[in-house]
């Protein structure tokens, strides 16, 4: 066996071992409730900037095509219930803006969507229909229901392929680990 093949085989065994042993431990440590508590330790400007960067990067094409124009000057709240995280999102000049993220609800929200982590991941990966979640009361809407339904339908219309495959796989694995707990 050549040194190259030996190195490749060793790398595959090592990454497989890490994947099988380390990921589950990390996922068990990072429960939604713990993530909710951890986010409170991060300074607000860093959280806001990070969320905006990720949203605008991942949703670049839908944003530039005008898919989020209806949100211009309006504020939608998203509550991840099991993590107790409230995020408030708005749009302005072809970009999304996170104006609030904490364990307390923002009073500026015109509408709110409440969902748990597993259902949010399934919704992002389009493994579940938002109307099904809504009618099963696993996606709750309050405030301006027209705006909230518009956001819900917009999320559903976004192609999950815009999210890098590695991130989608990690989210799915994380979701599965939460269900097993």
C-alpha positions as CSV (number, residue, x, y, z in Angstrom):
1,X,0.0,0.0,0.0
2,X,1.4,3.4,-1.0
3,X,2.0,6.1,1.6
4,X,-0.7,8.2,-0.1
5,X,-3.3,5.5,0.2
6,X,-2.3,4.8,3.8
7,X,-2.6,8.5,4.6
8,X,-6.1,8.7,2.9
9,X,-7.2,5.6,4.8
10,X,-5.9,6.9,8.1
11,X,-7.6,10.3,7.5
12,X,-10.9,8.5,6.7
13,X,-10.8,6.4,9.8
14,X,-9.9,9.4,12.0
15,X,-12.6,11.6,10.6
16,X,-15.2,8.8,10.9
17,X,-14.1,8.2,14.5
18,X,-14.4,11.9,15.3
19,X,-17.7,12.1,13.6
20,X,-19.1,9.1,15.5
21,X,-17.7,10.0,18.9
22,X,-17.3,13.8,19.1
23,X,-20.4,15.1,17.2
24,X,-22.9,13.4,19.5
25,X,-21.1,14.7,22.6
26,X,-21.1,18.3,21.2
27,X,-24.8,18.0,20.2
28,X,-25.7,16.7,23.7
29,X,-23.8,19.7,25.2
30,X,-25.5,22.2,22.9
31,X,-29.1,21.6,23.7
32,X,-31.5,24.4,22.7
33,X,-31.9,25.6,26.3
34,X,-28.1,25.8,26.7
35,X,-27.7,27.7,23.4
36,X,-30.3,30.1,24.7
37,X,-28.4,30.7,27.8
38,X,-25.0,30.9,26.0
39,X,-26.3,33.6,23.6
40,X,-27.0,35.9,26.5
41,X,-23.2,36.0,27.2
42,X,-22.5,37.3,23.7
43,X,-22.5,41.1,23.3
44,X,-25.5,42.4,21.4
45,X,-23.5,44.0,18.5
46,X,-21.7,40.8,17.8
47,X,-25.0,38.8,17.8
48,X,-26.7,41.3,15.5
49,X,-23.9,41.6,13.1
50,X,-23.4,37.8,12.9
51,X,-27.1,37.1,12.3
52,X,-27.3,39.8,9.6
53,X,-24.1,38.4,7.9
54,X,-25.4,34.9,7.8
55,X,-28.9,35.8,6.7
56,X,-27.7,38.2,4.0
57,X,-25.1,35.8,2.8
58,X,-27.4,32.7,2.6
59,X,-30.4,34.6,1.2
60,X,-28.5,36.9,-1.2
61,X,-30.4,35.8,-4.3
62,X,-33.9,35.8,-2.8
63,X,-33.2,39.2,-1.2
64,X,-31.9,40.7,-4.5
65,X,-34.8,39.3,-6.4
66,X,-37.2,41.3,-4.1
67,X,-38.6,38.3,-2.2
68,X,-38.3,40.2,1.1
69,X,-39.4,43.6,-0.1
70,X,-42.7,43.2,1.8
71,X,-40.7,43.3,5.1
72,X,-39.2,46.8,4.3
73,X,-39.6,49.0,7.3
74,X,-41.6,46.2,9.2
75,X,-40.4,44.0,12.0
76,X,-41.1,40.3,12.3
77,X,-40.3,38.4,15.5
78,X,-39.1,34.8,15.5
79,X,-39.2,33.0,18.8
80,X,-37.3,29.7,19.1
81,X,-39.4,28.5,22.1
82,X,-37.2,25.6,23.5
83,X,-34.1,27.9,23.3
84,X,-36.0,30.9,24.6
85,X,-34.4,33.1,21.9
86,X,-36.3,36.0,20.4
87,X,-35.0,37.5,17.2
88,X,-36.5,40.5,15.4
89,X,-35.8,40.9,11.7
90,X,-36.5,43.7,9.3
91,X,-35.5,44.6,5.8
92,X,-34.1,47.8,4.3
93,X,-32.3,48.6,1.1
94,X,-32.0,45.0,-0.2
95,X,-30.7,43.5,3.0
96,X,-32.1,41.9,6.1
97,X,-31.4,43.5,9.5
98,X,-31.5,41.8,12.9
99,X,-32.6,44.6,15.3
100,X,-32.9,42.4,18.4
101,X,-31.9,39.0,19.7
102,X,-32.2,38.0,23.3
103,X,-34.2,36.0,25.8
104,X,-36.8,38.8,26.0
105,X,-39.4,39.6,23.4
106,X,-39.0,42.8,21.4
107,X,-41.9,45.2,21.7
108,X,-41.3,46.6,18.2
109,X,-42.5,43.4,16.5
110,X,-45.4,43.8,14.2
111,X,-45.9,40.0,14.1
112,X,-44.4,37.0,15.7
113,X,-43.7,33.4,14.7
114,X,-43.0,30.9,17.5
115,X,-41.5,27.5,16.7
116,X,-39.2,25.0,18.4
117,X,-35.7,24.1,17.2
118,X,-36.5,20.8,15.6
119,X,-39.4,22.1,13.7
120,X,-37.4,25.2,12.6
121,X,-34.7,23.0,11.2
122,X,-37.2,20.8,9.4
123,X,-38.9,23.9,8.0
124,X,-35.6,25.3,6.8
125,X,-34.7,22.0,5.1
126,X,-38.3,21.8,3.8
127,X,-38.9,18.5,5.5
128,X,-42.2,19.7,6.8
129,X,-44.9,22.1,5.4
130,X,-45.4,25.3,7.4
131,X,-49.1,25.0,7.2
132,X,-48.9,21.5,8.7
133,X,-46.9,22.9,11.6
134,X,-49.4,25.8,11.9
135,X,-52.5,23.6,12.0
136,X,-50.8,21.2,14.5
137,X,-50.1,24.3,16.6
138,X,-46.3,23.7,16.4
139,X,-45.9,27.0,14.5
140,X,-47.7,29.8,16.3
141,X,-48.5,33.2,14.8
142,X,-49.4,36.3,16.7
143,X,-49.8,40.0,16.0
144,X,-50.3,41.0,12.3
145,X,-51.3,37.6,11.0
146,X,-51.2,38.7,7.4
147,X,-47.5,39.7,7.8
148,X,-46.7,36.5,9.7
149,X,-48.4,34.3,7.1
150,X,-46.5,36.2,4.4
151,X,-43.2,35.5,6.2
152,X,-44.1,31.8,6.7
153,X,-45.0,31.4,3.0
154,X,-41.8,33.2,2.0
155,X,-39.7,30.9,4.1
156,X,-41.4,27.9,2.5
157,X,-40.7,29.2,-1.0
158,X,-36.9,29.5,-0.5
159,X,-35.0,26.7,-2.1
160,X,-33.1,24.8,0.7
161,X,-30.3,24.2,-1.8
162,X,-29.1,27.8,-1.1
163,X,-27.9,26.5,2.3
164,X,-24.5,24.7,1.9
165,X,-25.0,20.9,2.0
166,X,-22.6,20.6,5.0
167,X,-24.7,23.0,7.0
168,X,-27.9,21.3,6.1
169,X,-26.5,17.9,7.1
170,X,-25.2,19.3,10.4
171,X,-28.6,20.9,11.2
172,X,-30.3,17.6,10.4
173,X,-28.0,15.6,12.6
174,X,-28.4,18.2,15.4
175,X,-32.2,18.0,15.0
176,X,-32.0,14.2,15.2
177,X,-29.9,14.4,18.4
178,X,-32.4,16.7,20.0
179,X,-35.3,14.3,19.2
180,X,-33.3,11.4,20.8
181,X,-32.7,13.3,24.1
